[in-house]
Amino acid sequence: APPSAVQRVQLKIRKAGNVIAYVIGRRVTRDDTFVIDDFAFSGNPGRAKLPALLRAAAGDLRRVAAWLPPAHARASLPRGSVRARKDSIFMVRPISRAGNEWWRANHEAALLSRSDAIWPADHV
């Protein structure tokens, strides 16, 4: 269980029975911060709802913190809410056959990008 100063948040928006946007994170009251663990949206309807969903998840907390998301997701966040890290974290994850195929097709663009080209892990 998380410490009492941490509240888990899992919100989703449905349209016609399908999830079009979700956010999973933690409200860390001692740091006045909502920490995004994951978020996603489906198409333009989900993209349009994402800022309101993040505001609802953050509530009255002053800061929102997260990984630097891929460029297509970063464009959906409120202006000024994303700042690049000044340090790095070494991460290793086994890659599936589909992940290897994606890497072969997209590695040059991914290596030249200023943000993560994909979410931090390949889903197996």
N, CA, C and O atoms as CSV, one atom per row, in Angstrom:
chain,resi,resn,atom,element,x,y,z
A,1,ALA,N,N,0.845,-1.192,0.000
A,1,ALA,CA,C,0.000,0.000,0.000
A,1,ALA,C,C,0.881,1.242,0.000
A,1,ALA,O,O,1.935,1.258,0.635
A,2,PRO,N,N,0.451,2.285,-0.712
A,2,PRO,CA,C,1.246,3.514,-0.743
A,2,PRO,C,C,1.176,4.244,0.590
A,2,PRO,O,O,0.239,4.035,1.361
A,3,PRO,N,N,2.156,5.100,0.870
A,3,PRO,CA,C,2.101,5.889,2.107
A,3,PRO,C,C,0.835,6.737,2.142
A,3,PRO,O,O,0.229,6.993,1.102
A,4,SER,N,N,0.435,7.171,3.333
A,4,SER,CA,C,-0.809,7.930,3.474
A,4,SER,C,C,-0.767,9.251,2.719
A,4,SER,O,O,-1.820,9.802,2.399
A,5,ALA,N,N,0.421,9.774,2.425
A,5,ALA,CA,C,0.536,11.030,1.687
A,5,ALA,C,C,0.434,10.817,0.180
A,5,ALA,O,O,0.559,11.762,-0.597
A,6,VAL,N,N,0.205,9.553,-0.231
A,6,VAL,CA,C,0.109,9.233,-1.658
A,6,VAL,C,C,-1.250,8.591,-1.932
A,6,VAL,O,O,-1.640,7.626,-1.275
A,7,GLN,N,N,-1.958,9.144,-2.912
A,7,GLN,CA,C,-3.261,8.604,-3.303
A,7,GLN,C,C,-3.190,8.165,-4.753
A,7,GLN,O,O,-2.856,8.966,-5.626
A,8,ARG,N,N,-3.500,6.900,-5.024
A,8,ARG,CA,C,-3.499,6.403,-6.399
A,8,ARG,C,C,-4.721,6.940,-7.140
A,8,ARG,O,O,-5.805,7.073,-6.571
A,9,VAL,N,N,-4.520,7.247,-8.431
A,9,VAL,CA,C,-5.605,7.771,-9.265
A,9,VAL,C,C,-5.647,6.967,-10.560
A,9,VAL,O,O,-4.621,6.765,-11.208
A,10,GLN,N,N,-6.833,6.515,-10.927
A,10,GLN,CA,C,-7.052,5.826,-12.197
A,10,GLN,C,C,-8.367,6.350,-12.762
A,10,GLN,O,O,-9.446,6.016,-12.274
A,11,LEU,N,N,-8.258,7.174,-13.795
A,11,LEU,CA,C,-9.455,7.756,-14.406
A,11,LEU,C,C,-9.518,7.376,-15.881
A,11,LEU,O,O,-8.492,7.236,-16.546
A,12,LYS,N,N,-10.745,7.212,-16.380
A,12,LYS,CA,C,-10.908,6.930,-17.802
A,12,LYS,C,C,-12.173,7.619,-18.297
A,12,LYS,O,O,-13.090,7.907,-17.529
A,13,ILE,N,N,-12.196,7.872,-19.588
A,13,ILE,CA,C,-13.362,8.448,-20.246
A,13,ILE,C,C,-13.822,7.446,-21.291
A,13,ILE,O,O,-13.030,6.950,-22.092
A,14,ARG,N,N,-15.114,7.158,-21.266
A,14,ARG,CA,C,-15.694,6.211,-22.224
A,14,ARG,C,C,-16.610,6.957,-23.188
A,14,ARG,O,O,-17.248,7.949,-22.836
A,15,LYS,N,N,-16.651,6.446,-24.406
A,15,LYS,CA,C,-17.591,6.938,-25.409
A,15,LYS,C,C,-18.133,5.714,-26.128
A,15,LYS,O,O,-17.373,4.924,-26.687
A,16,ALA,N,N,-19.426,5.564,-26.111
A,16,ALA,CA,C,-20.081,4.398,-26.727
A,16,ALA,C,C,-19.501,3.085,-26.203
A,16,ALA,O,O,-19.334,2.124,-26.955
A,17,GLY,N,N,-19.197,3.055,-24.908
A,17,GLY,CA,C,-18.700,1.840,-24.281
A,17,GLY,C,C,-17.215,1.579,-24.438
A,17,GLY,O,O,-16.698,0.620,-23.865
A,18,ASN,N,N,-16.508,2.418,-25.207
A,18,ASN,CA,C,-15.072,2.241,-25.411
A,18,ASN,C,C,-14.293,3.298,-24.639
A,18,ASN,O,O,-14.722,4.448,-24.548
A,19,VAL,N,N,-13.161,2.914,-24.092
A,19,VAL,CA,C,-12.293,3.876,-23.412
A,19,VAL,C,C,-11.591,4.708,-24.489
A,19,VAL,O,O,-10.914,4.160,-25.359
A,20,ILE,N,N,-11.757,6.047,-24.426
A,20,ILE,CA,C,-11.111,6.919,-25.411
A,20,ILE,C,C,-9.939,7.686,-24.805
A,20,ILE,O,O,-9.135,8.267,-25.535
A,21,ALA,N,N,-9.835,7.691,-23.471
A,21,ALA,CA,C,-8.689,8.326,-22.805
A,21,ALA,C,C,-8.608,7.800,-21.381
A,21,ALA,O,O,-9.626,7.517,-20.750
A,22,TYR,N,N,-7.378,7.673,-20.884
A,22,TYR,CA,C,-7.213,7.299,-19.485
A,22,TYR,C,C,-5.938,7.926,-18.940
A,22,TYR,O,O,-5.037,8.301,-19.691
A,23,VAL,N,N,-5.884,8.031,-17.613
A,23,VAL,CA,C,-4.685,8.479,-16.915
A,23,VAL,C,C,-4.561,7.653,-15.634
A,23,VAL,O,O,-5.542,7.429,-14.926
A,24,ILE,N,N,-3.345,7.208,-15.355
A,24,ILE,CA,C,-3.024,6.481,-14.127
A,24,ILE,C,C,-1.895,7.252,-13.461
A,24,ILE,O,O,-0.911,7.600,-14.113
A,25,GLY,N,N,-2.032,7.520,-12.174
A,25,GLY,CA,C,-0.980,8.263,-11.498
A,25,GLY,C,C,-1.134,8.250,-9.991
A,25,GLY,O,O,-1.897,7.470,-9.420
A,26,ARG,N,N,-0.377,9.146,-9.367
A,26,ARG,CA,C,-0.358,9.244,-7.901
A,26,ARG,C,C,-0.414,10.704,-7.482
A,26,ARG,O,O,0.328,11.537,-8.002
A,27,ARG,N,N,-1.293,11.005,-6.544
A,27,ARG,CA,C,-1.342,12.333,-5.940
A,27,ARG,C,C,-0.402,12.296,-4.733
A,27,ARG,O,O,-0.668,11.583,-3.765
A,28,VAL,N,N,0.684,13.049,-4.782
A,28,VAL,CA,C,1.679,13.090,-3.707
A,28,VAL,C,C,1.491,14.432,-2.998
A,28,VAL,O,O,2.071,15.445,-3.392
A,29,THR,N,N,0.673,14.418,-1.950
A,29,THR,CA,C,0.291,15.681,-1.305
A,29,THR,C,C,1.461,16.387,-0.631
A,29,THR,O,O,1.506,17.617,-0.623
A,30,ARG,N,N,2.408,15.645,-0.066
A,30,ARG,CA,C,3.535,16.302,0.608
A,30,ARG,C,C,4.404,17.098,-0.363
A,30,ARG,O,O,5.085,18.039,0.047
A,31,ASP,N,N,4.386,16.723,-1.669
A,31,ASP,CA,C,5.135,17.446,-2.693
A,31,ASP,C,C,4.234,18.342,-3.541
A,31,ASP,O,O,4.706,18.995,-4.472
A,32,ASP,N,N,2.917,18.375,-3.216
A,32,ASP,CA,C,1.954,19.181,-3.967
A,32,ASP,C,C,2.012,18.839,-5.461
A,32,ASP,O,O,1.959,19.726,-6.313
A,33,THR,N,N,2.124,17.512,-5.769
A,33,THR,CA,C,2.371,17.060,-7.137
A,33,THR,C,C,1.493,15.867,-7.504
A,33,THR,O,O,1.284,14.956,-6.703
A,34,PHE,N,N,0.983,15.896,-8.737
A,34,PHE,CA,C,0.361,14.716,-9.317
A,34,PHE,C,C,1.384,14.098,-10.252
A,34,PHE,O,O,1.856,14.761,-11.176
A,35,VAL,N,N,1.736,12.836,-10.029
A,35,VAL,CA,C,2.733,12.133,-10.831
A,35,VAL,C,C,2.000,11.205,-11.793
A,35,VAL,O,O,1.302,10.283,-11.370
A,36,ILE,N,N,2.166,11.459,-13.097
A,36,ILE,CA,C,1.535,10.615,-14.119
A,36,ILE,C,C,2.406,9.379,-14.324
A,36,ILE,O,O,3.588,9.484,-14.650
A,37,ASP,N,N,1.803,8.207,-14.127
A,37,ASP,CA,C,2.505,6.956,-14.409
A,37,ASP,C,C,2.258,6.519,-15.850
A,37,ASP,O,O,3.144,5.950,-16.487
A,38,ASP,N,N,1.060,6.781,-16.362
A,38,ASP,CA,C,0.735,6.399,-17.726
A,38,ASP,C,C,-0.503,7.164,-18.154
A,38,ASP,O,O,-1.363,7.472,-17.329
A,39,PHE,N,N,-0.599,7.471,-19.438
A,39,PHE,CA,C,-1.826,8.006,-20.007
A,39,PHE,C,C,-1.872,7.631,-21.474
A,39,PHE,O,O,-0.847,7.352,-22.096
A,40,ALA,N,N,-3.076,7.630,-22.011
A,40,ALA,CA,C,-3.240,7.332,-23.433
A,40,ALA,C,C,-4.578,7.888,-23.880
A,40,ALA,O,O,-5.461,8.181,-23.074
A,41,PHE,N,N,-4.698,8.024,-25.195
A,41,PHE,CA,C,-5.964,8.460,-25.776
A,41,PHE,C,C,-6.122,7.765,-27.116
A,41,PHE,O,O,-5.157,7.278,-27.704
A,42,SER,N,N,-7.360,7.729,-27.584
A,42,SER,CA,C,-7.670,7.100,-28.862
A,42,SER,C,C,-8.276,8.144,-29.776
A,42,SER,O,O,-9.368,8.649,-29.516
A,43,GLY,N,N,-7.566,8.470,-30.849
A,43,GLY,CA,C,-8.084,9.392,-31.852
A,43,GLY,C,C,-8.305,10.805,-31.341
A,43,GLY,O,O,-7.945,11.136,-30.211
A,44,ASN,N,N,-8.897,11.628,-32.182
A,44,ASN,CA,C,-9.137,13.025,-31.831
A,44,ASN,C,C,-10.111,13.219,-30.675
A,44,ASN,O,O,-9.902,14.126,-29.869
A,45,PRO,N,N,-11.173,12.405,-30.553
A,45,PRO,CA,C,-12.058,12.587,-29.394
A,45,PRO,C,C,-11.318,12.381,-28.062
A,45,PRO,O,O,-11.515,13.146,-27.118
A,46,GLY,N,N,-10.477,11.357,-27.989
A,46,GLY,CA,C,-9.697,11.125,-26.773
A,46,GLY,C,C,-8.675,12.212,-26.533
A,46,GLY,O,O,-8.481,12.650,-25.399
A,47,ARG,N,N,-8.009,12.655,-27.609
A,47,ARG,CA,C,-7.022,13.735,-27.502
A,47,ARG,C,C,-7.673,15.003,-26.949
A,47,ARG,O,O,-7.087,15.685,-26.108
A,48,ALA,N,N,-8.870,15.317,-27.414
A,48,ALA,CA,C,-9.570,16.523,-26.967
A,48,ALA,C,C,-9.930,16.459,-25.486
A,48,ALA,O,O,-9.964,17.493,-24.818
A,49,LYS,N,N,-10.195,15.279,-24.968
A,49,LYS,CA,C,-10.594,15.120,-23.558
A,49,LYS,C,C,-9.407,15.005,-22.605
A,49,LYS,O,O,-9.577,15.165,-21.396
A,50,LEU,N,N,-8.213,14.731,-23.121
A,50,LEU,CA,C,-7.059,14.476,-22.260
A,50,LEU,C,C,-6.720,15.627,-21.313
A,50,LEU,O,O,-6.502,15.360,-20.132
A,51,PRO,N,N,-6.658,16.894,-21.751
A,51,PRO,CA,C,-6.327,17.963,-20.793
A,51,PRO,C,C,-7.294,18.025,-19.608
A,51,PRO,O,O,-6.860,18.196,-18.469
A,52,ALA,N,N,-8.595,17.889,-19.862
A,52,ALA,CA,C,-9.569,17.915,-18.764
A,52,ALA,C,C,-9.389,16.708,-17.849
A,52,ALA,O,O,-9.541,16.820,-16.633
A,53,LEU,N,N,-9.070,15.564,-18.427
A,53,LEU,CA,C,-8.847,14.354,-17.636
A,53,LEU,C,C,-7.634,14.528,-16.723
A,53,LEU,O,O,-7.680,14.142,-15.555
A,54,LEU,N,N,-6.552,15.106,-17.245
A,54,LEU,CA,C,-5.358,15.352,-16.420
A,54,LEU,C,C,-5.637,16.370,-15.324
A,54,LEU,O,O,-5.151,16.222,-14.202
A,55,ARG,N,N,-6.424,17.413,-15.640
A,55,ARG,CA,C,-6.782,18.404,-14.608
A,55,ARG,C,C,-7.600,17.761,-13.504
A,55,ARG,O,O,-7.395,18.052,-12.325
A,56,ALA,N,N,-8.534,16.879,-13.882
A,56,ALA,CA,C,-9.348,16.184,-12.891
A,56,ALA,C,C,-8.484,15.286,-12.011
A,56,ALA,O,O,-8.694,15.207,-10.801
A,57,ALA,N,N,-7.516,14.610,-12.621
A,57,ALA,CA,C,-6.625,13.725,-11.857
A,57,ALA,C,C,-5.752,14.527,-10.892
A,57,ALA,O,O,-5.537,14.109,-9.754
A,58,ALA,N,N,-5.251,15.670,-11.341
A,58,ALA,CA,C,-4.374,16.495,-10.497
A,58,ALA,C,C,-5.164,17.205,-9.409
A,58,ALA,O,O,-4.633,17.451,-8.326
A,59,GLY,N,N,-6.408,17.535,-9.674
A,59,GLY,CA,C,-7.226,18.217,-8.673
A,59,GLY,C,C,-6.618,19.546,-8.267
A,59,GLY,O,O,-6.288,20.374,-9.116
A,60,ASP,N,N,-6.472,19.747,-6.964
A,60,ASP,CA,C,-5.955,21.022,-6.449
A,60,ASP,C,C,-4.433,21.034,-6.291
A,60,ASP,O,O,-3.884,21.993,-5.748
A,61,LEU,N,N,-3.747,20.000,-6.749
A,61,LEU,CA,C,-2.290,19.966,-6.622
A,61,LEU,C,C,-1.657,20.920,-7.630
A,61,LEU,O,O,-2.155,21.077,-8.745
A,62,ARG,N,N,-0.562,21.551,-7.233
A,62,ARG,CA,C,0.059,22.616,-8.029
A,62,ARG,C,C,0.866,22.101,-9.211
A,62,ARG,O,O,0.850,22.721,-10.275
A,63,ARG,N,N,1.576,20.975,-9.056
A,63,ARG,CA,C,2.463,20.479,-10.106
A,63,ARG,C,C,1.952,19.177,-10.690
A,63,ARG,O,O,1.246,18.412,-10.032
A,64,VAL,N,N,2.324,18.941,-11.943
A,64,VAL,CA,C,2.103,17.655,-12.608
A,64,VAL,C,C,3.461,17.197,-13.111
A,64,VAL,O,O,4.159,17.954,-13.786
A,65,ALA,N,N,3.840,15.975,-12.793
A,65,ALA,CA,C,5.147,15.440,-13.208
A,65,ALA,C,C,4.931,14.131,-13.942
A,65,ALA,O,O,3.997,13.385,-13.650
A,66,ALA,N,N,5.829,13.857,-14.924
A,66,ALA,CA,C,5.720,12.620,-15.692
A,66,ALA,C,C,6.977,12.422,-16.511
A,66,ALA,O,O,7.843,13.295,-16.568
A,67,TRP,N,N,7.068,11.257,-17.148
A,67,TRP,CA,C,8.089,11.020,-18.154
A,67,TRP,C,C,7.821,11.941,-19.319
A,67,TRP,O,O,6.681,12.356,-19.531
A,68,LEU,N,N,8.849,12.269,-20.077
A,68,LEU,CA,C,8.659,13.031,-21.306
A,68,LEU,C,C,8.007,12.087,-22.315
A,68,LEU,O,O,8.651,11.148,-22.784
A,69,PRO,N,N,6.739,12.324,-22.653
A,69,PRO,CA,C,6.025,11.378,-23.526
A,69,PRO,C,C,6.436,11.521,-24.985
A,69,PRO,O,O,7.102,12.484,-25.363
A,70,PRO,N,N,6.027,10.542,-25.804
A,70,PRO,CA,C,6.294,10.651,-27.242
A,70,PRO,C,C,5.693,11.934,-27.798
A,70,PRO,O,O,4.737,12.469,-27.236
A,71,ALA,N,N,6.248,12.428,-28.900
A,71,ALA,CA,C,5.839,13.721,-29.461
A,71,ALA,C,C,4.343,13.793,-29.730
A,71,ALA,O,O,3.731,14.823,-29.449
A,72,HIS,N,N,3.724,12.727,-30.270
A,72,HIS,CA,C,2.290,12.801,-30.580
A,72,HIS,C,C,1.449,12.946,-29.325
A,72,HIS,O,O,0.384,13.563,-29.374
A,73,ALA,N,N,1.891,12.398,-28.204
A,73,ALA,CA,C,1.162,12.547,-26.944
A,73,ALA,C,C,1.511,13.878,-26.275
A,73,ALA,O,O,0.656,14.506,-25.651
A,74,ARG,N,N,2.757,14.301,-26.406
A,74,ARG,CA,C,3.193,15.559,-25.789
A,74,ARG,C,C,2.381,16.737,-26.323
A,74,ARG,O,O,2.082,17.671,-25.580
A,75,ALA,N,N,2.024,16.699,-27.605
A,75,ALA,CA,C,1.258,17.787,-28.210
A,75,ALA,C,C,-0.120,17.939,-27.571
A,75,ALA,O,O,-0.735,18.999,-27.690
A,76,SER,N,N,-0.617,16.903,-26.895
A,76,SER,CA,C,-1.933,16.952,-26.268
A,76,SER,C,C,-1.904,17.565,-24.879
A,76,SER,O,O,-2.955,17.901,-24.333
A,77,LEU,N,N,-0.720,17.717,-24.298
A,77,LEU,CA,C,-0.622,18.250,-22.942
A,77,LEU,C,C,-0.671,19.769,-22.958
A,77,LEU,O,O,-0.318,20.390,-23.960
A,78,PRO,N,N,-1.107,20.375,-21.850
A,78,PRO,CA,C,-1.158,21.838,-21.794
A,78,PRO,C,C,0.222,22.447,-22.031
A,78,PRO,O,O,1.231,21.893,-21.596
A,79,ARG,N,N,0.265,23.583,-22.719
A,79,ARG,CA,C,1.512,24.288,-23.035
A,79,ARG,C,C,2.286,24.593,-21.748
A,79,ARG,O,O,1.711,25.049,-20.760
A,80,GLY,N,N,3.588,24.337,-21.775
A,80,GLY,CA,C,4.426,24.609,-20.614
A,80,GLY,C,C,4.445,23.517,-19.567
A,80,GLY,O,O,5.141,23.642,-18.559
A,81,SER,N,N,3.685,22.431,-19.788
A,81,SER,CA,C,3.629,21.387,-18.764
A,81,SER,C,C,4.717,20.336,-18.929
A,81,SER,O,O,4.914,19.511,-18.036
A,82,VAL,N,N,5.427,20.350,-20.056
A,82,VAL,CA,C,6.468,19.349,-20.309
A,82,VAL,C,C,7.829,20.034,-20.355
A,82,VAL,O,O,8.043,20.975,-21.119
A,83,ARG,N,N,8.741,19.543,-19.522
A,83,ARG,CA,C,10.125,20.026,-19.533
A,83,ARG,C,C,11.036,18.817,-19.654
A,83,ARG,O,O,10.789,17.779,-19.039
A,84,ALA,N,N,12.075,18.953,-20.437
A,84,ALA,CA,C,13.023,17.854,-20.621
A,84,ALA,C,C,13.803,17.604,-19.336
A,84,ALA,O,O,14.073,18.531,-18.573
A,85,ARG,N,N,14.164,16.331,-19.101
A,85,ARG,CA,C,14.981,15.980,-17.936
A,85,ARG,C,C,16.391,16.522,-18.123
A,85,ARG,O,O,16.876,16.634,-19.249
A,86,LYS,N,N,17.041,16.856,-17.024
A,86,LYS,CA,C,18.429,17.321,-17.074
A,86,LYS,C,C,19.400,16.173,-16.754
A,86,LYS,O,O,20.617,16.346,-16.817
A,87,ASP,N,N,18.850,15.008,-16.411
A,87,ASP,CA,C,19.682,13.841,-16.129
A,87,ASP,C,C,19.078,12.650,-16.880
A,87,ASP,O,O,18.066,12.794,-17.565
A,88,SER,N,N,19.686,11.504,-16.753
A,88,SER,CA,C,19.184,10.353,-17.503
A,88,SER,C,C,19.008,9.155,-16.583
A,88,SER,O,O,19.582,9.087,-15.496
A,89,ILE,N,N,18.208,8.223,-17.045
A,89,ILE,CA,C,17.988,6.962,-16.348
A,89,ILE,C,C,18.234,5.853,-17.370
A,89,ILE,O,O,17.621,5.852,-18.438
A,90,PHE,N,N,19.113,4.924,-17.059
A,90,PHE,CA,C,19.383,3.805,-17.948
A,90,PHE,C,C,18.278,2.773,-17.771
A,90,PHE,O,O,18.039,2.297,-16.661
A,91,MET,N,N,17.610,2.430,-18.856
A,91,MET,CA,C,16.514,1.470,-18.786
A,91,MET,C,C,16.728,0.386,-19.837
A,91,MET,O,O,17.083,0.679,-20.979
A,92,VAL,N,N,16.512,-0.859,-19.446
A,92,VAL,CA,C,16.641,-1.983,-20.369
A,92,VAL,C,C,15.356,-2.792,-20.289
A,92,VAL,O,O,14.831,-3.034,-19.203
A,93,ARG,N,N,14.859,-3.204,-21.436
A,93,ARG,CA,C,13.635,-3.990,-21.483
A,93,ARG,C,C,13.737,-4.979,-22.639
A,93,ARG,O,O,14.101,-4.574,-23.743
A,94,PRO,N,N,13.432,-6.251,-22.433
A,94,PRO,CA,C,13.436,-7.193,-23.551
A,94,PRO,C,C,12.451,-6.739,-24.624
A,94,PRO,O,O,11.386,-6.210,-24.305
A,95,ILE,N,N,12.795,-6.938,-25.871
A,95,ILE,CA,C,11.945,-6.489,-26.964
A,95,ILE,C,C,11.339,-7.690,-27.668
A,95,ILE,O,O,12.032,-8.657,-27.981
A,96,SER,N,N,10.052,-7.619,-27.911
A,96,SER,CA,C,9.334,-8.704,-28.596
A,96,SER,C,C,9.654,-8.692,-30.092
A,96,SER,O,O,10.328,-7.787,-30.582
A,97,ARG,N,N,9.171,-9.695,-30.804
A,97,ARG,CA,C,9.359,-9.742,-32.253
A,97,ARG,C,C,8.758,-8.495,-32.914
A,97,ARG,O,O,9.380,-7.902,-33.796
A,98,ALA,N,N,7.552,-8.098,-32.491
A,98,ALA,CA,C,6.919,-6.896,-33.050
A,98,ALA,C,C,7.748,-5.647,-32.728
A,98,ALA,O,O,7.866,-4.744,-33.556
A,99,GLY,N,N,8.327,-5.603,-31.509
A,99,GLY,CA,C,9.175,-4.479,-31.139
A,99,GLY,C,C,10.430,-4.407,-31.991
A,99,GLY,O,O,10.848,-3.324,-32.401
A,100,ASN,N,N,11.034,-5.569,-32.258
A,100,ASN,CA,C,12.221,-5.608,-33.124
A,100,ASN,C,C,11.896,-5.128,-34.537
A,100,ASN,O,O,12.673,-4.389,-35.143
A,101,GLU,N,N,10.747,-5.551,-35.054
A,101,GLU,CA,C,10.341,-5.107,-36.392
A,101,GLU,C,C,10.120,-3.605,-36.420
A,101,GLU,O,O,10.528,-2.934,-37.368
A,102,TRP,N,N,9.470,-3.066,-35.379
A,102,TRP,CA,C,9.252,-1.621,-35.310
A,102,TRP,C,C,10.600,-0.895,-35.255
A,102,TRP,O,O,10.797,0.107,-35.943
A,103,TRP,N,N,11.523,-1.402,-34.437
A,103,TRP,CA,C,12.830,-0.759,-34.299
A,103,TRP,C,C,13.565,-0.715,-35.644
A,103,TRP,O,O,14.121,0.321,-36.009
A,104,ARG,N,N,13.573,-1.825,-36.379
A,104,ARG,CA,C,14.243,-1.842,-37.686
A,104,ARG,C,C,13.656,-0.791,-38.626
A,104,ARG,O,O,14.392,-0.156,-39.381
A,105,ALA,N,N,12.347,-0.606,-38.584
A,105,ALA,CA,C,11.692,0.345,-39.487
A,105,ALA,C,C,11.823,1.799,-39.027
A,105,ALA,O,O,11.764,2.709,-39.854
A,106,ASN,N,N,12.001,2.033,-37.719
A,106,ASN,CA,C,11.911,3.399,-37.185
A,106,ASN,C,C,13.110,3.876,-36.377
A,106,ASN,O,O,13.058,4.975,-35.824
A,107,HIS,N,N,14.180,3.106,-36.283
A,107,HIS,CA,C,15.249,3.453,-35.348
A,107,HIS,C,C,15.917,4.785,-35.672
A,107,HIS,O,O,16.293,5.512,-34.752
A,108,GLU,N,N,16.076,5.127,-36.952
A,108,GLU,CA,C,16.742,6.387,-37.275
A,108,GLU,C,C,15.947,7.579,-36.752
A,108,GLU,O,O,16.516,8.472,-36.125
A,109,ALA,N,N,14.656,7.602,-37.001
A,109,ALA,CA,C,13.812,8.698,-36.507
A,109,ALA,C,C,13.789,8.714,-34.980
A,109,ALA,O,O,13.809,9.785,-34.373
A,110,ALA,N,N,13.746,7.533,-34.355
A,110,ALA,CA,C,13.716,7.465,-32.892
A,110,ALA,C,C,14.992,8.023,-32.283
A,110,ALA,O,O,14.938,8.735,-31.281
A,111,LEU,N,N,16.135,7.710,-32.873
A,111,LEU,CA,C,17.413,8.173,-32.342
A,111,LEU,C,C,17.608,9.678,-32.535
A,111,LEU,O,O,18.324,10.312,-31.759
A,112,LEU,N,N,16.983,10.249,-33.554
A,112,LEU,CA,C,17.118,11.684,-33.810
A,112,LEU,C,C,16.078,12.528,-33.074
A,112,LEU,O,O,16.216,13.750,-33.010
A,113,SER,N,N,15.043,11.902,-32.520
A,113,SER,CA,C,13.957,12.612,-31.861
A,113,SER,C,C,14.421,13.236,-30.549
A,113,SER,O,O,15.314,12.707,-29.888
A,114,ARG,N,N,13.816,14.360,-30.174
A,114,ARG,CA,C,14.125,15.013,-28.901
A,114,ARG,C,C,13.276,14.464,-27.767
A,114,ARG,O,O,13.440,14.894,-26.626
A,115,SER,N,N,12.370,13.526,-28.043
A,115,SER,CA,C,11.548,12.902,-27.011
A,115,SER,C,C,11.508,11.410,-27.254
A,115,SER,O,O,12.004,10.928,-28.273
A,116,ASP,N,N,10.917,10.670,-26.319
A,116,ASP,CA,C,10.759,9.236,-26.506
A,116,ASP,C,C,9.895,8.994,-27.728
A,116,ASP,O,O,8.838,9.608,-27.875
A,117,ALA,N,N,10.330,8.111,-28.597
A,117,ALA,CA,C,9.555,7.786,-29.796
A,117,ALA,C,C,8.429,6.812,-29.477
A,117,ALA,O,O,7.428,6.754,-30.190
A,118,ILE,N,N,8.596,6.058,-28.414
A,118,ILE,CA,C,7.595,5.078,-27.993
A,118,ILE,C,C,7.463,5.165,-26.493
A,118,ILE,O,O,8.263,5.825,-25.830
A,119,TRP,N,N,6.451,4.499,-25.952
A,119,TRP,CA,C,6.313,4.467,-24.494
A,119,TRP,C,C,7.518,3.733,-23.914
A,119,TRP,O,O,8.173,2.998,-24.653
A,120,PRO,N,N,7.844,3.890,-22.645
A,120,PRO,CA,C,9.091,3.361,-22.107
A,120,PRO,C,C,9.313,1.864,-22.267
A,120,PRO,O,O,10.463,1.427,-22.209
A,121,ALA,N,N,8.292,1.067,-22.461
A,121,ALA,CA,C,8.507,-0.379,-22.564
A,121,ALA,C,C,7.688,-0.946,-23.713
A,121,ALA,O,O,6.606,-0.451,-24.028
A,122,ASP,N,N,8.207,-1.967,-24.316
A,122,ASP,CA,C,7.494,-2.700,-25.359
A,122,ASP,C,C,6.553,-3.674,-24.663
A,122,ASP,O,O,6.999,-4.460,-23.826
A,123,HIS,N,N,5.274,-3.641,-24.985
A,123,HIS,CA,C,4.307,-4.549,-24.342
A,123,HIS,C,C,4.369,-5.906,-25.002
A,123,HIS,O,O,4.146,-6.037,-26.205
A,124,VAL,N,N,4.673,-6.908,-24.211
A,124,VAL,CA,C,4.860,-8.261,-24.728
A,124,VAL,C,C,3.541,-9.001,-24.728
A,124,VAL,O,O,3.486,-10.164,-25.129
